Amino acid sequence: MIDQTNTRSEEMEAEVKRDNDRRYAFQRMLRLTDQHLWALEEMNRDGVKTIPAPVREEIRDTMGQLPDHCKEPFRDSEQVQEALDSVFEVQERLFKWRHPEFPLAEEEDELDRAS
């Protein structure tokens, strides 16, 4: 009886963990992209033109964790500005995935032209 209770308790814990992982996936991915955007923006501000290899590898690793449709705009470039722009586009896709009503930049441009 105690074994059954322990097994059931472990199953419930695993289920809660899976639910939480799904629930917080967006926040985790957003936090990862935010960290890269912050670093790239600082490099850009400081006039750095080329991303150091370790930072570029971290960005690649992060992009590998994202859903394919979100990471599609990512350009694996050693140029700070190009990488910054593409990571920003990836983050927009994340927002659109989580909040379908969130307009992408190109959709906002179309709305502005139409009004």
WOFENBEL-V888774 format. One record per residue. PHI is phi in radians with two decimals (none if undefined). OMEGA is omega in radians with two decimals (none if undefined). D_FIRST is the distance of its C-alpha to the first C-alpha in Angstrom with 1 decimal. Layout:
phi=(PHI:PHI)
omega=(OMEGA:OMEGA)
d_first=(D_FIRST:D_FIRST)
This chain:
phi=(none:-1.12:-1.07:-1.11:-1.11:-1.10:-1.10:-1.10:-1.10:-1.13:-1.12:-1.16:-1.08:-1.13:-1.14:-1.09:-1.08:-1.08:-1.08:-1.15:-1.03:-1.14:-1.09:-1.75:-1.05:-1.06:-1.07:-1.12:-1.16:-1.12:-1.08:-1.09:-1.19:-1.04:-1.06:-1.22:-1.06:-1.02:-1.11:-1.17:-1.13:-1.13:-1.06:-1.07:-1.05:-1.46:1.44:-1.30:-1.78:-2.06:-1.37:-1.05:-0.94:-1.10:-1.19:-1.08:-1.14:-1.08:-1.11:-1.02:-1.06:-1.09:-1.06:-1.14:-1.56:-1.60:-1.07:-0.93:-1.17:-1.48:-1.52:-0.91:-1.32:-1.12:-2.00:-1.36:-2.00:-1.48:-1.46:-0.99:-1.11:-1.14:-1.14:-1.02:-1.05:-1.26:-1.17:-1.09:-1.11:-1.07:-1.12:-1.05:-1.11:-1.05:-1.08:-1.12:-1.13:-1.34:-2.25:-0.98:-1.35:-1.26:-1.36:-1.30:-0.97:-1.18:-1.21:-1.10:-1.06:-1.12:-1.13:-1.12:-1.18:-1.29:-1.62)
omega=(3.12:3.11:3.12:3.13:3.11:3.13:3.14:3.12:3.12:3.10:3.13:3.10:3.13:3.12:3.10:3.11:3.11:3.11:3.14:3.10:3.10:-3.07:-3.05:-3.14:-3.13:-3.13:3.13:-3.14:3.11:3.12:3.13:-3.14:3.09:3.14:3.13:3.10:3.13:-3.12:-3.14:3.11:3.09:3.09:3.14:3.12:-3.10:3.09:3.10:-3.09:-3.05:-3.13:3.07:-3.07:-3.14:3.13:3.12:3.12:3.09:3.13:3.10:3.13:3.12:-3.12:3.10:-3.12:-3.05:3.06:-3.08:-3.08:3.11:-3.07:-3.11:-3.11:-3.08:3.06:-3.12:-3.06:3.05:3.12:-3.06:-3.06:-3.14:3.10:3.12:3.13:-3.08:3.10:3.07:3.10:3.09:-3.13:3.06:3.11:3.09:3.12:-3.13:3.12:-3.10:-3.11:-3.07:3.13:-3.13:-3.12:3.02:-3.09:-3.12:3.08:3.08:3.11:3.11:3.12:3.13:-3.14:-3.10:-3.08:none)
d_first=(0.0:3.8:5.3:5.1:6.3:8.7:9.9:10.6:12.3:14.3:15.3:16.5:18.4:20.0:21.1:22.6:24.4:25.9:27.0:28.6:30.3:31.9:32.8:34.5:36.1:39.4:39.6:38.9:41.5:43.9:43.6:44.3:47.3:48.5:48.5:50.7:53.0:53.5:54.4:56.7:58.4:59.1:60.5:62.6:63.9:64.8:66.8:64.5:65.1:62.8:59.1:58.2:56.3:53.0:52.9:53.6:50.8:48.3:49.6:49.1:45.5:44.8:46.4:44.3:41.2:42.7:42.6:45.6:47.3:47.3:48.6:51.3:54.1:53.4:56.4:55.7:59.0:60.2:62.3:60.8:62.1:61.0:57.5:57.4:58.5:56.0:53.0:54.1:54.2:50.7:49.5:51.3:49.4:46.1:47.2:48.3:44.9:43.0:45.7:47.6:50.2:51.1:54.5:55.2:58.5:60.4:59.3:60.6:63.9:64.3:63.6:66.1:68.8:68.2:68.8)
